[in-house]
Amino acid sequence: MLTKIFDISSRSLAVYRRALEVTSHNIANASNPFYSRQRILFETDSSDRGAGTVWGNGVKIGDVQRVRDSLIDAHLINTNPNYSNSNRQSQLIGDIEKIFSEPSDLGISNLITSLFSSFNELSVTPNSAPLRTNVLNAANNLAAKVNSVNESIDVLKGDIMNEFQHKVTEVNTLLKEIHQLNIEQFNNSNSGLSVNDILDKRDQLISDLSKLVNINVSVDNTNSVSISIGGALAVDRMHSTEFTMVEKNGNLQLQVKDGAYPVILTGGELSGLSEVYSQKIPKYKEKLDEVVNTLMNSINSEHMKGYSITNPQETGIKFFESYENGILTVNPEIINDVNKIAISADGTEGNGEIALRISQLTDAKLINGSTISESYSVLINTLGNDGLLQSNYAEANLLVINQLEDQQASQSGVSIDEEMTNVLKFQRTYEASAKLITVADEILKTILEMV
């Protein structure tokens, strides 16, 4: 009987020492947002039978359980890509809006108005050198702004491509780390070692990955995860896949290295970058090109009908030289000699009819039933609406993410008050077990003294 007391008490000391270690581990990670609280599951140790009597064997640790709600994790993995996609698109569209800088005195809208106004003023005094210079300055200012916008958008596209490449590298790094943790988890499980901290780290990496790309995650019977990206297997216990960036026909794509087809991106930062690069920027540039080409062609069409005030007079002169590859150029002949601004309809001195016609283009329905300025306003409104839409999507998804993270924290997070209560409880039990050993020792001494 005394031997049984010694055995039970000794096992109890070991169990509650381990319980205190787990509690200490919890407390130490109380401020770690990626840590999942661990919980000791106590079990009654197997009983012995002897001489028709059942003897209890005390307590043992059944498991050190990781407190984690996998359903919440699954919801987060599905919501993270939606937020990251919309948020990155919102930021990039905001950058494009800054490039256009509307409304402002230096915006394209105001500069178009200024150009038409300068022609209107010139129509009243056609031979005025200062007014002709004003027309040239207005045209140069508009061309400079259009060229600056196109150049800045091209720079932004280059930045997006570089960021996309960097994010692809991040994806590959995360996949390799997840693969390595799959192996560690598998080996530790087979060796009877704890895998809780490994699973926390792996969940953190999976969460980071879900912010970059849309993923599907499954767990096999060995507790190893398999992850696919857009239908392509990315990682499992056996290997990890390497992905690469591909720019094809103006589309920015993710592709398995040495693969033939692009991965379907529907969420994550990579999807946001690809969407803006491949779809939205071309749409905005196409609309801007339509506005600028219509402006150039309509002004040139009227201007080529007019006569200059040079000696000899010239006609058939283009006002704008060209608009190619995003560069609007005023005719160099006019830049060198404002007298070549051809605004006389019949070649007579003092005739400014062509200038008047050009100024009236501001009210002409030249683009799908809209004026040039109205069509440009559609572009700016589209920019604003696209940005607002993505911002609203991001805000809604962020609200869901915050709620899910709060729910997960309430379950997996460490409560210092609860852990300190456990410390006291485990400490008292540990002390009681030690006391039992002391009592058993005293009983044994008494028995020996009686012999």
C-alpha positions in Angstrom: 0.0 0.0 0.0 2.8 2.4 0.9 4.5 1.6 -2.4 1.3 2.5 -4.2 1.1 5.8 -2.4 4.8 6.6 -3.4 4.1 5.6 -7.0 0.9 7.6 -7.4 2.4 10.7 -5.7 5.6 10.5 -7.8 3.6 10.3 -11.0 1.4 13.2 -9.8 4.4 15.3 -9.1 5.6 14.7 -12.7 2.2 15.4 -14.2 1.7 18.7 -12.4 5.2 19.8 -13.0 4.5 19.3 -16.7 1.2 21.1 -16.3 3.0 24.1 -14.7 5.5 24.0 -17.7 2.6 24.2 -20.2 1.0 27.0 -18.2 4.3 28.9 -18.1 4.6 28.4 -21.9 1.1 29.9 -22.3 1.9 32.9 -20.1 5.2 33.6 -21.9 3.3 33.8 -25.2 0.4 35.9 -24.0 1.4 38.7 -26.3 2.2 36.5 -29.3 -0.8 37.0 -31.7 0.1 33.8 -33.6 0.2 31.6 -30.5 -2.6 29.1 -29.7 -3.2 28.5 -26.1 -2.3 24.9 -25.0 -4.4 22.9 -22.6 -3.5 19.8 -20.5 -6.0 17.0 -20.8 -5.7 14.9 -17.6 -6.7 11.2 -17.6 -7.1 8.6 -14.8 -4.1 6.2 -15.1 -4.9 2.6 -15.7 -6.0 0.7 -12.6 -4.4 -2.4 -11.2 -6.1 -5.5 -10.0 -4.6 -7.4 -7.0 -6.1 -10.0 -4.7 -9.6 -9.2 -6.0 -9.1 -5.5 -5.3 -9.0 -2.7 -7.9 -6.2 -0.2 -7.1 -6.2 3.2 -8.8 -2.9 4.5 -10.3 -3.6 8.2 -10.0 -3.3 10.6 -12.9 -1.6 10.9 -16.3 -1.4 13.4 -19.1 -3.7 12.3 -22.0 -2.6 15.1 -24.3 -1.4 18.6 -24.5 -4.2 20.1 -26.7 -3.8 23.1 -29.0 -6.9 25.2 -28.6 -7.8 26.3 -32.2 -11.0 26.6 -34.2 -10.2 25.3 -37.7 -13.5 26.6 -39.0 -12.5 30.2 -38.1 -9.1 29.6 -39.8 -10.9 28.4 -42.9 -13.1 31.5 -43.0 -10.0 33.7 -42.6 -8.2 31.9 -45.4 -11.2 32.6 -47.7 -11.6 36.2 -46.6 -8.0 37.3 -46.6 -7.5 37.1 -50.4 -10.7 39.2 -51.0 -9.5 41.9 -48.7 -5.9 42.0 -50.0 -7.1 42.1 -53.6 -9.6 44.9 -53.1 -7.3 46.9 -50.8 -4.3 46.8 -53.2 -6.6 47.7 -56.1 -8.0 50.6 -54.1 -4.4 51.9 -53.3 -3.2 51.6 -56.9 -6.3 53.3 -58.3 -5.7 56.1 -55.8 -2.2 56.4 -57.2 -3.6 56.8 -60.7 -6.0 59.4 -59.5 -3.1 61.4 -58.1 -1.4 61.2 -61.5 -4.4 62.7 -63.2 -4.7 65.3 -60.3 -8.3 66.1 -61.0 -9.8 68.5 -60.4 -7.0 71.1 -60.4 -5.8 74.1 -62.4 -3.1 71.8 -63.8 -5.4 68.9 -64.7 -6.1 67.9 -68.3 -9.7 69.0 -68.0 -8.8 72.6 -67.1 -6.0 72.6 -69.7 -8.4 71.5 -72.5 -10.8 74.3 -71.5 -7.9 76.8 -71.5 -6.8 75.7 -75.0 -10.3 76.2 -76.4 -10.6 79.6 -74.6 -7.3 80.8 -76.0 -8.6 80.0 -79.5 -11.8 81.9 -78.8 -9.8 85.0 -77.6 -7.6 84.8 -80.7 -10.6 84.7 -83.0 -11.4 88.3 -81.9 -7.9 89.6 -82.6 -6.4 87.1 -85.1 -3.2 88.9 -85.7 -2.3 89.5 -82.0 1.2 88.0 -81.4 0.6 87.7 -77.6 -2.7 85.9 -78.1 -1.1 83.6 -80.6 1.6 82.9 -78.0 -1.2 82.2 -75.5 -2.6 79.5 -77.8 0.8 77.9 -78.2 1.4 78.0 -74.5 -2.0 76.5 -73.8 -1.3 73.7 -76.3 2.2 73.1 -74.9 0.8 72.9 -71.3 -1.8 70.4 -72.4 0.7 68.3 -74.3 3.1 68.4 -71.3 0.3 67.2 -68.9 -0.9 64.5 -71.2 2.7 63.2 -71.7 3.4 63.4 -68.0 0.2 61.4 -67.2 1.1 58.7 -69.7 4.8 58.6 -68.5 3.7 58.3 -64.9 1.3 55.6 -65.7 4.0 53.7 -67.5 6.3 54.1 -64.5 3.5 52.8 -62.2 3.1 49.8 -64.5 6.8 49.1 -64.1 6.4 49.4 -60.3 3.5 47.0 -60.3 5.5 44.5 -62.3 8.4 44.8 -59.9 6.1 44.4 -56.9 4.4 41.4 -58.6 7.8 39.7 -59.0 8.7 40.4 -55.4 5.4 39.0 -54.2 5.9 35.8 -56.3 9.3 35.4 -54.6 7.5 35.7 -51.2 5.0 33.1 -52.3 7.8 30.7 -53.2 9.5 31.3 -49.9 6.3 30.7 -47.9 5.7 27.4 -49.8 9.2 26.1 -49.1 8.8 27.0 -45.4 5.3 25.4 -45.2 6.8 22.3 -46.9 9.6 22.1 -44.3 7.1 22.5 -41.4 5.0 19.7 -42.9 8.1 17.4 -42.7 9.0 18.6 -39.1 5.4 18.0 -38.0 5.3 14.6 -39.5 8.6 13.5 -38.0 7.8 14.9 -34.5 4.4 13.2 -34.5 6.0 9.9 -35.3 8.5 10.4 -32.6 5.9 11.3 -30.0 7.0 14.9 -29.7 4.8 17.9 -29.4 3.8 19.6 -32.7 1.7 22.4 -31.3 4.2 25.2 -31.8 5.0 23.9 -35.3 1.3 24.0 -36.2 1.1 27.6 -35.0 4.0 28.6 -37.2 2.5 26.7 -40.1 -0.9 28.4 -39.7 0.8 31.8 -39.6 2.6 31.1 -42.9 -0.7 29.8 -44.5 -2.4 33.0 -43.3 0.4 35.1 -44.9 0.1 33.1 -48.1 -3.6 33.7 -48.3 -3.0 37.4 -48.3 -0.9 37.1 -51.5 -3.0 34.5 -53.5 -6.2 32.6 -53.4 -5.6 29.2 -51.9 -7.4 25.9 -51.1 -6.1 24.1 -48.0 -6.7 20.5 -47.0 -5.2 18.4 -44.2 -4.5 14.7 -44.6 -4.5 11.9 -41.9 -0.9 12.7 -41.0 -1.9 16.3 -40.2 0.2 17.5 -43.2 -1.4 20.3 -45.3 -1.8 20.3 -49.1 -2.3 23.7 -50.6 -3.3 24.6 -54.2 -3.2 28.0 -55.8 -5.8 28.6 -58.5 -6.1 24.9 -59.1 -2.4 24.2 -59.2 -0.9 22.1 -56.4 1.5 24.3 -54.6 2.7 22.3 -51.6 2.2 19.0 -49.7 4.3 16.8 -47.5 6.3 15.5 -50.5 7.3 18.7 -52.3 6.7 22.4 -52.9 6.1 24.0 -56.3 8.0 27.1 -57.6 6.0 29.8 -59.4 7.1 32.5 -61.7 5.8 35.8 -63.2 4.8 36.0 -66.8 3.9 39.1 -68.8 2.1 38.1 -72.0 0.0 40.3 -74.3 -0.2 43.0 -71.7 -1.4 40.6 -69.0 0.5 40.0 -65.8 0.2 36.4 -64.8 1.3 33.8 -62.2 2.5 30.5 -63.7 4.1 27.3 -62.5 7.8 27.4 -63.4 8.3 25.5 -66.6 4.5 25.2 -66.8 2.4 25.9 -69.9 -0.6 27.7 -68.5 -1.2 30.6 -66.1 -2.7 30.1 -62.7 -6.2 31.5 -62.2 -5.9 34.3 -59.7 -9.1 35.4 -58.0 -7.8 36.9 -54.8 -4.8 38.2 -52.9 -2.4 41.0 -53.6 -1.1 39.3 -56.7 -4.7 39.3 -58.1 -5.0 43.0 -57.3 -1.8 43.9 -59.0 -2.6 41.8 -62.0 -6.1 43.3 -62.3 -4.9 46.9 -62.3 -2.0 46.2 -64.6 -3.8 44.0 -67.1 -7.3 45.4 -67.1 -7.8 48.7 -65.4 -4.8 50.7 -66.6 -5.4 49.6 -70.3 -9.0 50.7 -69.9 -8.1 54.1 -68.5 -5.4 54.6 -71.1 -7.7 53.6 -74.0 -10.2 56.2 -72.8 -7.5 58.9 -72.4 -6.1 58.0 -75.9 -9.7 58.4 -77.3 -10.0 61.8 -75.8 -6.6 63.1 -76.9 -6.9 61.6 -80.4 -10.3 63.2 -80.9 -9.0 66.5 -79.6 -6.0 66.4 -81.9 -7.8 65.2 -85.0 -10.7 67.7 -84.6 -8.4 70.7 -84.1 -6.2 69.6 -86.9 -9.1 69.1 -89.2 -10.2 72.7 -88.8 -6.7 74.1 -88.6 -5.6 72.6 -91.9 -8.4 74.5 -93.6 -7.0 77.8 -92.4 -4.3 80.1 -93.6 -1.3 81.4 -91.7 -0.2 85.0 -91.6 3.2 84.2 -92.8 4.6 85.6 -96.1 3.8 83.8 -98.2 0.6 82.4 -96.6 0.5 78.6 -96.0 -2.5 76.3 -95.5 -2.8 72.6 -94.7 -0.8 73.0 -91.6 -1.4 70.6 -88.7 -1.7 72.2 -85.3 -0.6 69.0 -83.5 2.1 67.0 -85.1 1.1 63.6 -83.6 0.0 61.6 -80.7 2.0 58.4 -80.6 3.0 56.0 -77.7 1.4 58.4 -75.2 3.3 61.5 -76.4 1.3 64.5 -77.7 3.4 66.8 -79.8 2.6 70.3 -81.0 3.7 71.0 -84.6 7.4 72.1 -84.4 6.7 74.7 -87.2 4.1 76.4 -85.0 6.5 76.2 -82.0 9.1 78.0 -84.0 6.7 80.6 -85.5 3.3 81.4 -84.0 2.4 83.1 -87.3 1.8 79.7 -88.7 -1.2 79.2 -86.5 -3.7 79.1 -89.4 -7.0 80.7 -88.3 -8.0 82.7 -91.4 -10.8 80.9 -93.3 -10.2 82.8 -96.6 -6.7 84.1 -96.3 -7.8 87.7 -95.6 -6.0 89.6 -92.9 -8.0 89.9 -89.7 -10.1 86.8 -90.3 -10.3 84.5 -87.3 -13.1 82.2 -88.4 -11.0 79.0 -88.0 -10.1 80.0 -84.4 -13.8 80.5 -83.7 -14.6 77.1 -85.2 -11.9 75.4 -83.1 -13.2 77.1 -79.9 -16.7 75.9 -80.7 -15.4 72.3 -80.7 -15.7 72.5 -76.9 -19.5 72.0 -77.3 -19.4 69.5 -80.2 -20.6 66.0 -79.5 -17.6 64.2 -80.9 -17.3 61.0 -78.7 -20.3 58.8 -78.5 -22.7 61.7 -78.2 -20.5 63.5 -75.6 -18.2 66.5 -75.8 -14.4 66.0 -75.4 -14.6 67.4 -71.8 -17.6 65.3 -71.0 -15.9 62.2 -72.3 -12.8 63.0 -70.2 -15.0 63.5 -67.2 -16.4 60.0 -67.7 -12.8 58.7 -67.4 -12.2 60.6 -64.2 -15.6 59.4 -62.8 -14.8 55.9 -63.8 -11.5 56.1 -61.9 -13.3 57.5 -58.8 -16.0 54.9 -58.9 -13.6 52.0 -59.4 -11.5 53.2 -56.4 -14.6 53.7 -54.2 -15.9 50.3 -55.1 -12.7 48.6 -54.2 -12.4 50.6 -51.1 -15.9 49.6 -50.0 -15.1 45.9 -50.8 -11.9 46.1 -48.7 -13.7 47.8 -45.8 -16.4 45.2 -45.7 -13.9 42.3 -45.9 -11.7 43.9 -43.2 -14.7 44.1 -40.9 -15.3 40.3 -41.4 -11.6 39.6 -40.8 -11.5 41.7 -37.6 -14.6 39.8 -36.3 -13.1 36.4 -37.1 -9.7 37.3 -35.5 -11.6 38.5 -32.4 -13.4 35.2 -32.3 -10.2 33.2 -32.7 -8.4 35.3 -30.1 -11.2 34.7 -27.6 -10.7 30.9 -28.1 -7.0 30.6 -28.8 -5.6 33.6 -27.0 -4.1 33.4 -23.5 -6.0 34.8 -20.6 -3.5 35.8 -17.9 -6.2 35.5 -15.2 -7.1 32.0 -16.2 -3.5 30.9 -16.5 -2.7 32.3 -13.0 -5.7 30.4 -11.6 -4.3 27.3 -13.2 -0.8 28.0 -11.7 -2.3 28.2 -8.2 -4.4 25.0 -8.8 -1.5 23.0 -10.2 0.8 24.3 -7.5 -1.5 23.3 -4.7 -1.9 19.8 -6.3 1.8 19.5 -6.7 2.3 20.5 -3.0 -0.3 18.0 -1.9 1.4 15.2 -3.9 4.7 16.1 -2.2 3.0 16.1 1.1 1.6 12.6 0.5 5.1 11.3 -0.2 6.2 12.9 3.2 3.2 11.2 4.9 4.0 7.9 3.4 7.6 8.2 4.4 6.6 8.9 8.0 4.2 6.0 8.1 7.0 3.7 6.8 9.4 5.0 9.5 6.8 4.3 12.2 6.3 0.8 10.9 10.0 0.1 10.8 10.4 1.4 14.4 7.7 -0.9 15.6 9.5 -3.9 14.2 
